[in-house]
Every structure is written in structure tokens, then in C-alpha cells.
Amino acid sequence: MEASAVEPPFDQLLATAEAVAEARPEVDLEMAREVFLEAATLLYNGLALDGLDDHDAAIVVAGLCVDLCAADPGAAVRAHVQEALAAPEDLHDAKGVAAAYEVSARILQLG
């Protein structure tokens, strides 16, 4: 997938790459873009958000953007799974969101 072809909500991942590189001078912008573009491609091709509406899909990708920058991305995604199931007020499909986080963790091999 080309960076110019990344559509919402996956475009949030590329914006995160740029934000991380801007905030942390030791991060190479092109390398960050490449890593996050790969994540976007894997998630898109893996149908990680299949079945979610636009609202919930955007929430999952926003959460993954935070999780991928965490010290332990796998633990961060697992926490999002639990949050989705425990406090689904703003989610349209809490179980679907939790499942999307779990599938995303597997696709991205965040064990």
C-alpha cells in the first residue's frame, strides 16, 4: 500500500508516525513512516476492522496508534480490549471493538 493510498481510519497511523518523529528527534521520520505504513497495510489486508462502523473503527485505530508507541504494545492492546468490554459507553459495538483489538494484536504479532 502506498502512503498516498492510505484511507481513513488507517491514515491516523501515518499521522502518528509523523507526530512521533517530530516529538522525538532520535526517531527517523522515513523509518517511522515505513513502520506505520506497514502496520496500516497489515491491518487493512488482515481485515482487522471488518464489521465495525466508521465510528468504532476510528476508535480502534486511534487506540492502536497509542498502543504502538507504548513501552509494551502487547500489554497496551490487551488493556484496550478490557476497556472496550468494561466501559463501552462511547462504542457502538463493544464486543466487535474488543475483537478488533485482539485480531490487530495477532496480525501485528504483539503477543
N, C-alpha and C positions, 0 to 999 in steps of 0.2 A: 504494500500500500504506500503510495506517495504521500508525503506530508500535506500536499495541496488537496488531496482527495479525502482527508480525514474529516468526517462529518460529525455533527453533534450526536451524542454527547461525548464521543471519543476525542473531540478536539480539546476537551479540558485537559487531557493528558499532555498534549503538546504545550499548552499554556503553562502547565505545571513545570515542565522541563525548563522553559524559559525563566519562570519565576525562581526556580531552584538555582539555576546558573547565575542569575542576577544577584540573588541573596548570598550566595556562597562563591566567592571568587576562585576557589580552588576547583570548582566544577567547570569542566569544558562544555560550553554550550552545544557544540555539534554532537558531542558524545551523549549528552543528556537528551537531546532531541532524538538521536538514534535509539536510545534505550526506551524512551517513552513511546516512540513511534512503533517499535517492536511490540510493546505491551498493547497498544491500541490495535495493532494488526491481529495479534493472537486472540484478544478478547472478541474482536469483530468476527474473525473467521471461526472462532470456537463457539459462537452464538451464546456467549455468556449472559447477554441481556435479553435473550429471546423470551417473549411472553410478557415482558414488562412494558408498561406505558411510558411515554416520554418523561413524565414527572419522576417516576421511580427509577428509571434508567439513569437519569441525570444525577439523582441522589447517589446511586451506586458508584458511578464513575467519579463523582466528587469525593466520595469516601475512599475509593481506591487511590486517588491522587494523594491524599493524606497518608494512606497506609504505605504506599510505595516509598515514601520519604521517611518513614519511621525507622527506628533502630532495629526493630524486629517486625518486618512487614507481615509475616505469617500470623503473629500474635495480634497485630493491629486488625487484620481482616477478620480473624476469629472474634475479636471484640465487637466488630461491626455486625457480625452475624447475630450475636447475643443481643445487641442493642436493637436490632431490627425486630427481633421476636419479643423483646421485653417492653419496648416503648414505641409502638407503631403509629402514634397519633398522626404524623405527617405523611405516612406511607399509604398508598392505595392498596398494596398487596404485600404485607409484611413477610409472609412466607415466601413469596416469589423473590423479594429483595434478599432475604437470608440465603435462599438457594443460589441466587446470582452471585453473592459474595463467595459462597462455597465453591461454585464452579470456577469463578475467577481465580481463586487461590490455587485450585488444581491446575488450571490452564497455565498460570504463571509460575507454577511449581514453588509455591510459598510454604509448603509443608508445614 
